[in-house]
Amino acid sequence: MAVAPLSVTAPEVVTIKRALLSVSDKTGIIDFAKALADKGVELVSTGGTRKAIADAGIAVKDISEITDFPEIMDGRVKTLHPRVHGGLLGARSVESHANAMAEHNIPEIDLVVVNLYPFEETVKAGKDYATTVENVDIGGPAMIRASAKNHAFLTTLVDPSDYAQVLELIGKHGGVPYEQRKRFAAKAFSRTAAYDAAISGWFAQELEIEAPTYRAFGGELSEVMRYGENPHQKAGFYKNASTRPGVATAVQVQGKQLSYNNINDTDAAYELVSEFDPEKSAAVAIIKHANPCGVATGASLKEAYGKALQCDPVSAFGGIVALNRTLDEEAATEIIKIFTEVIIAPAATDEAKALIASKKNLRLLLAGDLADPREEGVMVKSVAGGLLVQSRDNGVVDDLDLKVVTKRQPTEQEMADLKFAFKVGKHVKSNAIVYVKDGATVGVGAGQMSRVDSARIAARKAEDAAEAAGLSEPLTKGCVVASDAFFPFADGLLAAAAAGATAVIQPGGSMRDDEVIKAADEAGLAMVMTGMRHFRH
């Protein structure tokens, strides 16, 4: 049953006479406390916050002077008291509330400044279970929610960046106007929601609960985007507690603001290139609209980039380039020869940075490390009326039990290329077909409703690339091919064979596997089945 509303008269401006300050992040709190005190505001505080303010020579009351009760249980219980929450929740224009406050000697509180125990930072730091649980704040969220609910009479601050605005409002209006109190309240509830989402998400991960009864996701605004996928769509970029290296953790060295599409494509590029061990070979992925248009390995980044670019030089224009090693001057020289939107790498040499600086709009992102393709995680997609939540696709072909199902065994080079192709296929929109030769993609077919169409499109793109490179025949001649899911009929397989593929890797599992295997044998192909599908929508 819904609670009946109170008949509350909210003052247009609330003068700040008493403020309660209890913060974990003490950024700016001393200057803010001094400014409030200079305006005649009585300060009440707790624990370490009170000590910091007092040590700065600013008059401040301990919360126990209001509660007439000491902090107990190592500070776990200090603000959970009727004289605190009565001062936060009392609707002062309601006679019964005002009488109760007077009867029980509950002081009015006009400003609440609270930020929370660093739970997200504790998770990022990889602390043990007990330490992480101890950093779950209880009193802080309770005070935030109470004062934010009662925003008709209180101002709630959860972000040090808002301190200056409150002082400005006090100077201009003598207090905080109602409309602004509402906005601060909305921000406060968003903060506690994101905080609780982080806690519940951590518990689900720790306890390996695959499908919690209730699921929440939260993040902190990193930046407001110019627009979303299209100019008429609004968008923002939010970061969460994840430490997975990539676009969200990277430092942007230079270049204009990333767009919504830039971030989406850069994430796709870095996840793909992270599949390749930098100790074994240099790897480069060129991405356009979240699909690879060229991926290659080589002895150097320059070599890998050249091979990746050759796959589809037309689509690479205006693309995203991801590298699995420190970007060097040699590779940077090649990359900036065509228009590129973003470069992302674990690091970059000073020489490479200086070279890229000549392209002032080119974004350079340094992620510090590669993402672990085997790492567990959660992926979320919104649908009308709900969310689809699934674990990250952390299957790696090197870990799979590969089965050769044809009469012909693949050669050593074919097997290396097959594994390469399957790694790339994992990151291509379904239906996906990937042709590979000598550690480089030579044709990519993505996002088609029919697998045979993907095979044909990839072959056609290989023909176009060969023509652009002045080659007598497409590089698909003598290549291998990967399919992200099984071939439902032999036609897709035969289309790949017609393009020049000599070996195939696919998950298997079709009702017509025997028919497909027979077709492969008749065409003299070697075929490997992985038992794992990599659909990507």
Salt bridges, closest charged atoms under 4 A:
ASP38 OD2 - LYS34 NZ 3.18
GLU42 OE1 - ARG18 NE 2.60
GLU42 OE2 - LYS61 NZ 3.38
ASP55 OD2 - LYS51 NZ 2.78
ASP62 OD2 - ARG50 NE 3.27
GLU108 OE1 - ARG92 NH1 3.71
ASP110 OD1 - ARG92 NH1 2.79
GLU120 OE2 - ARG191 NH1 2.99
GLU134 OE1 - ARG76 NH2 2.60
ASP159 OD2 - LYS187 NZ 2.98
ASP162 OD2 - LYS187 NZ 2.87
GLU179 OE2 - LYS182 NZ 3.05
GLU271 OE1 - ARG244 NH2 2.87
GLU275 OE2 - LYS426 NZ 2.77
GLU275 OE2 - HIS427 NE2 2.80
ASP312 OD2 - LYS461 NZ 2.98
GLU334 OE2 - LYS337 NZ 3.15
GLU341 OE1 - ARG363 NH1 2.54
GLU375 OE1 - ARG244 NH1 3.10
ASP393 OD2 - HIS534 ND1 2.64
ASP398 OD2 - LYS423 NZ 3.21
ASP399 OD2 - ARG374 NE 2.74
ASP401 OD2 - LYS403 NZ 2.92
GLU414 OE2 - ARG408 NH2 3.10
ASP453 OD1 - ARG456 NH1 3.95
ASP464 OD1 - ARG460 NE 3.26
ASP484 OD1 - ARG451 NH1 2.57
